[in-house]
């Protein structure tokens, strides 16, 4: 009215909807409640969709710009799938992040036919998407660590990883065959695997042309560094956590498994040079970064930025297909 009455330039006003993401909330009032009630560790908690939280989790500026370009601007309220944001950081880190091997839940492997004290320096590719990133040396020795999940004593039919009598490939290294699983007498838990190695398969190929169906990541027990790894997941278990009955509370939809802290992880020695803010891929596990807040000299903390694949998509699909599962809103 003032512009028209005064005969001056009438600026154009454009209104747009607020960004809403699945599996999270975007209300400052709800953010404040999450922080004040201790459900998260501050505004920069890596589970929070704040700039400081995303930065600490390992999101890059380029990934956020890519995300914004993908979703554009709309005048109508809607919810953007969190997978769009996660795929943006996957695309960026797939191009730029160096690869390393890390074992989060270690199980010792002893190679019975490998000499004590002998170390083989193997060559590993830093980034298959970027040849200019070069290679690095990875030590291989008699005692190794693999993931507990990569071994089963009595496996189902389609389990192709390590089991008694089965042969697998170790990444960048050799074929090994499991001979025996050693159990703790008190707990009955498997604590060690006795295996043999075929030294003719150095580099991952057999001279006789035989094939294996699984390739496992590993680290040398005597060379590996110990580290704490924090596995972050969605803060909420429901895709629309704010959609609750009148007598309900959005906090009822919190994901009790949004953070898992692993304190006995083993990582390859090259990661000793990592500094806060560095980003990398742990092969077969996901993308991680060195925490800029809690890491100390000699005591690094690694935060999981995102898994290699969208694990929640399958869970959500199964939920929708079950009786009483979530249905799409009309």
Number of C-alpha atoms within 10 A of each C-alpha: 7 8 10 9 7 8 9 9 8 10 7 6 5 6 10 10 11 15 14 17 19 20 23 22 21 16 12 10 9 14 18 13 14 17 16 13 9 10 14 18 14 17 18 19 19 28 23 24 19 16 15 15 17 19 20 24 29 26 26 17 14 13 19 18 11 18 17 14 10 12 13 7 13 12 10 10 11 13 14 14 14 17 17 16 19 20 19 20 23 23 12 17 23 18 12 16 22 23 21 24 25 29 23 24 15 21 19 21 23 19 21 15 13 17 10 11 9 10 16 13 12 16 15 19 17 20 20 15 13 14 10 9 14 13 16 13 14 21 20 21 20 22 21 21 26 25 19 16 11 16 20 16 13 9 13 8 6 6 14 18 19 25 21 18 12 14 24 22 26 20 19 20 26 20 24 21 20 22 16 15 18 13 13 10 8 6 8 9 11 17 15 19 27 18 22 20 23 14 15 13 17 18 17 19 17 17 9 8 8 7 13 16 10 15 21 18 21 28 29 23 22 16 19 23 21 21 22 19 24 20 20 20 21 20 23 23 20 19 20 17 19 21 12 13 8 6 5 11 13 16 15 13 20 18 15 12 13 14 17 12 13 15 14 15 18 26 25 21 20 16 18 16 8 13 16 18 18 17 26 27 27 24 18 15 17 17 26 27 27 25 25 19 11 11 17 12 8 11 13 22 23 28 23 25 30 25 20 17 13 13 12 16 11 9 10 15 12 12 14 13 11 9 7 8 12 15 9 6 4 3
